[in-house]
Amino acid sequence: MGADTYIEIADLSVAYQDRKATNQPLLAIDHLTLSIPKSAFISIVGPNGCGKTTLLLCLAGILK
């Protein structure tokens, strides 16, 4: 992590247990790497179900 980096995510993957009968894991985030500098203003956008809330839950430490 550089001196001007505020948040750094390296190779984050999150899978949920599928609620359907298939019992296959549902991959919400797959190998996300992101570096956010201290002075940056960012937004997280995307369609429903793409992992936006999952990412925020991981950043807040609510989801491991």
Backbone atoms as SQL, in Angstrom:
CREATE TABLE atoms (id INTEGER PRIMARY KEY, chain TEXT, resi INTEGER, resn TEXT, atom TEXT, x REAL, y REAL, z REAL);
INSERT INTO atoms VALUES
  (1, 'A', 1, 'MET', 'N', 0.852, -1.164, 0.000),
  (2, 'A', 1, 'MET', 'CA', 0.000, 0.000, 0.000),
  (3, 'A', 1, 'MET', 'C', 0.901, 1.231, 0.000),
  (4, 'A', 2, 'GLY', 'N', 0.645, 2.118, -0.947),
  (5, 'A', 2, 'GLY', 'CA', 1.442, 3.329, -1.058),
  (6, 'A', 2, 'GLY', 'C', 1.076, 4.355, -0.001),
  (7, 'A', 3, 'ALA', 'N', 1.891, 5.385, 0.112),
  (8, 'A', 3, 'ALA', 'CA', 1.680, 6.415, 1.129),
  (9, 'A', 3, 'ALA', 'C', 0.389, 7.188, 0.913),
  (10, 'A', 4, 'ASP', 'N', -0.039, 7.335, -0.344),
  (11, 'A', 4, 'ASP', 'CA', -1.258, 8.087, -0.619),
  (12, 'A', 4, 'ASP', 'C', -2.487, 7.183, -0.776),
  (13, 'A', 5, 'THR', 'N', -2.355, 5.901, -0.494),
  (14, 'A', 5, 'THR', 'CA', -3.461, 4.957, -0.628),
  (15, 'A', 5, 'THR', 'C', -4.262, 4.898, 0.660),
  (16, 'A', 6, 'TYR', 'N', -5.579, 5.073, 0.546),
  (17, 'A', 6, 'TYR', 'CA', -6.472, 5.044, 1.701),
  (18, 'A', 6, 'TYR', 'C', -7.085, 3.660, 1.894),
  (19, 'A', 7, 'ILE', 'N', -7.526, 3.051, 0.790),
  (20, 'A', 7, 'ILE', 'CA', -8.107, 1.704, 0.823),
  (21, 'A', 7, 'ILE', 'C', -7.458, 0.890, -0.277),
  (22, 'A', 8, 'GLU', 'N', -7.039, -0.321, 0.078),
  (23, 'A', 8, 'GLU', 'CA', -6.481, -1.225, -0.922),
  (24, 'A', 8, 'GLU', 'C', -7.120, -2.590, -0.756),
  (25, 'A', 9, 'ILE', 'N', -7.632, -3.103, -1.843),
  (26, 'A', 9, 'ILE', 'CA', -8.240, -4.430, -1.879),
  (27, 'A', 9, 'ILE', 'C', -7.419, -5.257, -2.847),
  (28, 'A', 10, 'ALA', 'N', -7.001, -6.431, -2.413),
  (29, 'A', 10, 'ALA', 'CA', -6.182, -7.285, -3.268),
  (30, 'A', 10, 'ALA', 'C', -6.817, -8.666, -3.401),
  (31, 'A', 11, 'ASP', 'N', -7.230, -8.990, -4.613),
  (32, 'A', 11, 'ASP', 'CA', -7.711, -10.320, -4.974),
  (33, 'A', 11, 'ASP', 'C', -8.878, -10.785, -4.088),
  (34, 'A', 12, 'LEU', 'N', -9.885, -9.935, -3.915),
  (35, 'A', 12, 'LEU', 'CA', -11.049, -10.264, -3.097),
  (36, 'A', 12, 'LEU', 'C', -12.030, -11.124, -3.884),
  (37, 'A', 13, 'SER', 'N', -12.415, -12.241, -3.316),
  (38, 'A', 13, 'SER', 'CA', -13.453, -13.097, -3.884),
  (39, 'A', 13, 'SER', 'C', -14.431, -13.444, -2.767),
  (40, 'A', 14, 'VAL', 'N', -15.730, -13.384, -3.073),
  (41, 'A', 14, 'VAL', 'CA', -16.765, -13.718, -2.105),
  (42, 'A', 14, 'VAL', 'C', -17.791, -14.599, -2.791),
  (43, 'A', 15, 'ALA', 'N', -18.117, -15.724, -2.166),
  (44, 'A', 15, 'ALA', 'CA', -19.132, -16.628, -2.701),
  (45, 'A', 15, 'ALA', 'C', -20.171, -16.884, -1.623),
  (46, 'A', 16, 'TYR', 'N', -21.430, -16.927, -2.042),
  (47, 'A', 16, 'TYR', 'CA', -22.533, -17.254, -1.149),
  (48, 'A', 16, 'TYR', 'C', -23.032, -18.648, -1.483),
  (49, 'A', 17, 'GLN', 'N', -23.576, -19.318, -0.483),
  (50, 'A', 17, 'GLN', 'CA', -24.215, -20.608, -0.736),
  (51, 'A', 17, 'GLN', 'C', -25.504, -20.346, -1.508),
  (52, 'A', 18, 'ASP', 'N', -25.675, -21.010, -2.630),
  (53, 'A', 18, 'ASP', 'CA', -26.862, -20.831, -3.467),
  (54, 'A', 18, 'ASP', 'C', -28.096, -21.339, -2.738),
  (55, 'A', 19, 'ARG', 'N', -29.160, -20.568, -2.769),
  (56, 'A', 19, 'ARG', 'CA', -30.391, -20.951, -2.080),
  (57, 'A', 19, 'ARG', 'C', -31.216, -21.954, -2.877),
  (58, 'A', 20, 'LYS', 'N', -30.871, -22.156, -4.111),
  (59, 'A', 20, 'LYS', 'CA', -31.618, -23.082, -4.956),
  (60, 'A', 20, 'LYS', 'C', -31.144, -24.509, -4.715),
  (61, 'A', 21, 'ALA', 'N', -31.806, -25.429, -5.322),
  (62, 'A', 21, 'ALA', 'CA', -31.521, -26.851, -5.112),
  (63, 'A', 21, 'ALA', 'C', -30.166, -27.285, -5.668),
  (64, 'A', 22, 'THR', 'N', -29.509, -26.452, -6.460),
  (65, 'A', 22, 'THR', 'CA', -28.242, -26.845, -7.076),
  (66, 'A', 22, 'THR', 'C', -27.098, -26.941, -6.074),
  (67, 'A', 23, 'ASN', 'N', -27.187, -26.192, -4.960),
  (68, 'A', 23, 'ASN', 'CA', -26.135, -26.153, -3.933),
  (69, 'A', 23, 'ASN', 'C', -24.774, -25.744, -4.481),
  (70, 'A', 24, 'GLN', 'N', -24.748, -25.047, -5.598),
  (71, 'A', 24, 'GLN', 'CA', -23.506, -24.506, -6.146),
  (72, 'A', 24, 'GLN', 'C', -23.274, -23.128, -5.532),
  (73, 'A', 25, 'PRO', 'N', -22.045, -22.774, -5.202),
  (74, 'A', 25, 'PRO', 'CA', -21.788, -21.438, -4.651),
  (75, 'A', 25, 'PRO', 'C', -22.083, -20.352, -5.688),
  (76, 'A', 26, 'LEU', 'N', -22.635, -19.245, -5.226),
  (77, 'A', 26, 'LEU', 'CA', -22.924, -18.095, -6.074),
  (78, 'A', 26, 'LEU', 'C', -21.794, -17.099, -5.877),
  (79, 'A', 27, 'LEU', 'N', -21.030, -16.853, -6.919),
  (80, 'A', 27, 'LEU', 'CA', -19.865, -15.973, -6.848),
  (81, 'A', 27, 'LEU', 'C', -20.322, -14.527, -6.973),
  (82, 'A', 28, 'ALA', 'N', -20.245, -13.774, -5.877),
  (83, 'A', 28, 'ALA', 'CA', -20.686, -12.375, -5.860),
  (84, 'A', 28, 'ALA', 'C', -19.564, -11.444, -6.313),
  (85, 'A', 29, 'ILE', 'N', -18.341, -11.718, -5.884),
  (86, 'A', 29, 'ILE', 'CA', -17.159, -10.933, -6.278),
  (87, 'A', 29, 'ILE', 'C', -16.065, -11.923, -6.639),
  (88, 'A', 30, 'ASP', 'N', -15.414, -11.689, -7.766),
  (89, 'A', 30, 'ASP', 'CA', -14.394, -12.622, -8.238),
  (90, 'A', 30, 'ASP', 'C', -13.089, -11.896, -8.531),
  (91, 'A', 31, 'HIS', 'N', -12.093, -12.082, -7.673),
  (92, 'A', 31, 'HIS', 'CA', -10.729, -11.560, -7.849),
  (93, 'A', 31, 'HIS', 'C', -10.699, -10.042, -8.080),
  (94, 'A', 32, 'LEU', 'N', -11.338, -9.299, -7.200),
  (95, 'A', 32, 'LEU', 'CA', -11.354, -7.839, -7.289),
  (96, 'A', 32, 'LEU', 'C', -10.091, -7.263, -6.664),
  (97, 'A', 33, 'THR', 'N', -9.410, -6.416, -7.405),
  (98, 'A', 33, 'THR', 'CA', -8.259, -5.682, -6.906),
  (99, 'A', 33, 'THR', 'C', -8.526, -4.206, -7.158),
  (100, 'A', 34, 'LEU', 'N', -8.379, -3.401, -6.102),
  (101, 'A', 34, 'LEU', 'CA', -8.735, -1.990, -6.185),
  (102, 'A', 34, 'LEU', 'C', -7.867, -1.203, -5.223),
  (103, 'A', 35, 'SER', 'N', -7.398, -0.041, -5.665),
  (104, 'A', 35, 'SER', 'CA', -6.617, 0.849, -4.824),
  (105, 'A', 35, 'SER', 'C', -7.251, 2.234, -4.901),
  (106, 'A', 36, 'ILE', 'N', -7.621, 2.790, -3.745),
  (107, 'A', 36, 'ILE', 'CA', -8.283, 4.084, -3.695),
  (108, 'A', 36, 'ILE', 'C', -7.379, 5.063, -2.948),
  (109, 'A', 37, 'PRO', 'N', -6.950, 6.140, -3.614),
  (110, 'A', 37, 'PRO', 'CA', -6.096, 7.124, -2.941),
  (111, 'A', 37, 'PRO', 'C', -6.890, 7.966, -1.944),
  (112, 'A', 38, 'LYS', 'N', -6.185, 8.600, -1.021),
  (113, 'A', 38, 'LYS', 'CA', -6.813, 9.397, 0.038),
  (114, 'A', 38, 'LYS', 'C', -7.678, 10.519, -0.506),
  (115, 'A', 39, 'SER', 'N', -7.299, 11.148, -1.567),
  (116, 'A', 39, 'SER', 'CA', -8.014, 12.316, -2.081),
  (117, 'A', 39, 'SER', 'C', -9.129, 11.975, -3.065),
  (118, 'A', 40, 'ALA', 'N', -9.383, 10.709, -3.296),
  (119, 'A', 40, 'ALA', 'CA', -10.348, 10.302, -4.326),
  (120, 'A', 40, 'ALA', 'C', -11.783, 10.333, -3.821),
  (121, 'A', 41, 'PHE', 'N', -12.685, 10.646, -4.718),
  (122, 'A', 41, 'PHE', 'CA', -14.126, 10.529, -4.490),
  (123, 'A', 41, 'PHE', 'C', -14.602, 9.475, -5.476),
  (124, 'A', 42, 'ILE', 'N', -15.138, 8.374, -4.967),
  (125, 'A', 42, 'ILE', 'CA', -15.539, 7.286, -5.860),
  (126, 'A', 42, 'ILE', 'C', -17.013, 6.966, -5.671),
  (127, 'A', 43, 'SER', 'N', -17.589, 6.316, -6.660),
  (128, 'A', 43, 'SER', 'CA', -18.929, 5.746, -6.546),
  (129, 'A', 43, 'SER', 'C', -18.876, 4.314, -7.051),
  (130, 'A', 44, 'ILE', 'N', -19.752, 3.513, -6.490),
  (131, 'A', 44, 'ILE', 'CA', -19.851, 2.112, -6.890),
  (132, 'A', 44, 'ILE', 'C', -21.195, 1.955, -7.584),
  (133, 'A', 45, 'VAL', 'N', -21.154, 1.664, -8.862),
  (134, 'A', 45, 'VAL', 'CA', -22.380, 1.532, -9.647),
  (135, 'A', 45, 'VAL', 'C', -22.389, 0.197, -10.384),
  (136, 'A', 46, 'GLY', 'N', -23.571, -0.279, -10.676),
  (137, 'A', 46, 'GLY', 'CA', -23.720, -1.511, -11.423),
  (138, 'A', 46, 'GLY', 'C', -25.140, -2.021, -11.298),
  (139, 'A', 47, 'PRO', 'N', -25.473, -3.036, -12.063),
  (140, 'A', 47, 'PRO', 'CA', -26.830, -3.577, -12.038),
  (141, 'A', 47, 'PRO', 'C', -27.112, -4.345, -10.751),
  (142, 'A', 48, 'ASN', 'N', -28.374, -4.639, -10.520),
  (143, 'A', 48, 'ASN', 'CA', -28.771, -5.432, -9.354),
  (144, 'A', 48, 'ASN', 'C', -28.027, -6.762, -9.341),
  (145, 'A', 49, 'GLY', 'N', -27.539, -7.128, -8.175),
  (146, 'A', 49, 'GLY', 'CA', -26.910, -8.435, -8.019),
  (147, 'A', 49, 'GLY', 'C', -25.474, -8.533, -8.483),
  (148, 'A', 50, 'CYS', 'N', -24.803, -7.398, -8.713),
  (149, 'A', 50, 'CYS', 'CA', -23.427, -7.476, -9.221),
  (150, 'A', 50, 'CYS', 'C', -22.377, -7.458, -8.114),
  (151, 'A', 51, 'GLY', 'N', -22.792, -7.266, -6.825),
  (152, 'A', 51, 'GLY', 'CA', -21.835, -7.343, -5.726),
  (153, 'A', 51, 'GLY', 'C', -21.525, -6.018, -5.050),
  (154, 'A', 52, 'LYS', 'N', -22.267, -4.957, -5.342),
  (155, 'A', 52, 'LYS', 'CA', -21.991, -3.651, -4.727),
  (156, 'A', 52, 'LYS', 'C', -22.134, -3.704, -3.205),
  (157, 'A', 53, 'THR', 'N', -23.244, -4.220, -2.727),
  (158, 'A', 53, 'THR', 'CA', -23.474, -4.305, -1.283),
  (159, 'A', 53, 'THR', 'C', -22.500, -5.276, -0.641),
  (160, 'A', 54, 'THR', 'N', -22.198, -6.359, -1.294),
  (161, 'A', 54, 'THR', 'CA', -21.226, -7.324, -0.776),
  (162, 'A', 54, 'THR', 'C', -19.872, -6.657, -0.582),
  (163, 'A', 55, 'LEU', 'N', -19.448, -5.842, -1.531),
  (164, 'A', 55, 'LEU', 'CA', -18.181, -5.119, -1.411),
  (165, 'A', 55, 'LEU', 'C', -18.211, -4.182, -0.205),
  (166, 'A', 56, 'LEU', 'N', -19.283, -3.426, -0.035),
  (167, 'A', 56, 'LEU', 'CA', -19.378, -2.503, 1.090),
  (168, 'A', 56, 'LEU', 'C', -19.416, -3.246, 2.420),
  (169, 'A', 57, 'LEU', 'N', -20.091, -4.385, 2.479),
  (170, 'A', 57, 'LEU', 'CA', -20.118, -5.188, 3.692),
  (171, 'A', 57, 'LEU', 'C', -18.727, -5.709, 4.039),
  (172, 'A', 58, 'CYS', 'N', -17.945, -6.072, 3.046),
  (173, 'A', 58, 'CYS', 'CA', -16.570, -6.517, 3.292),
  (174, 'A', 58, 'CYS', 'C', -15.708, -5.361, 3.793),
  (175, 'A', 59, 'LEU', 'N', -15.851, -4.192, 3.175),
  (176, 'A', 59, 'LEU', 'CA', -15.066, -3.029, 3.599),
  (177, 'A', 59, 'LEU', 'C', -15.398, -2.611, 5.015),
  (178, 'A', 60, 'ALA', 'N', -16.657, -2.771, 5.424),
  (179, 'A', 60, 'ALA', 'CA', -17.082, -2.395, 6.781),
  (180, 'A', 60, 'ALA', 'C', -16.713, -3.459, 7.797),
  (181, 'A', 61, 'GLY', 'N', -16.251, -4.616, 7.359),
  (182, 'A', 61, 'GLY', 'CA', -15.889, -5.688, 8.267),
  (183, 'A', 61, 'GLY', 'C', -17.079, -6.508, 8.747),
  (184, 'A', 62, 'ILE', 'N', -18.229, -6.317, 8.133),
  (185, 'A', 62, 'ILE', 'CA', -19.431, -7.062, 8.512),
  (186, 'A', 62, 'ILE', 'C', -19.427, -8.450, 7.890),
  (187, 'A', 63, 'LEU', 'N', -18.899, -8.547, 6.667),
  (188, 'A', 63, 'LEU', 'CA', -18.821, -9.827, 5.956),
  (189, 'A', 63, 'LEU', 'C', -17.356, -10.198, 5.822),
  (190, 'A', 64, 'LYS', 'N', -17.024, -11.403, 6.210),
  (191, 'A', 64, 'LYS', 'CA', -15.625, -11.832, 6.129),
  (192, 'A', 64, 'LYS', 'C', -15.386, -12.679, 4.903);
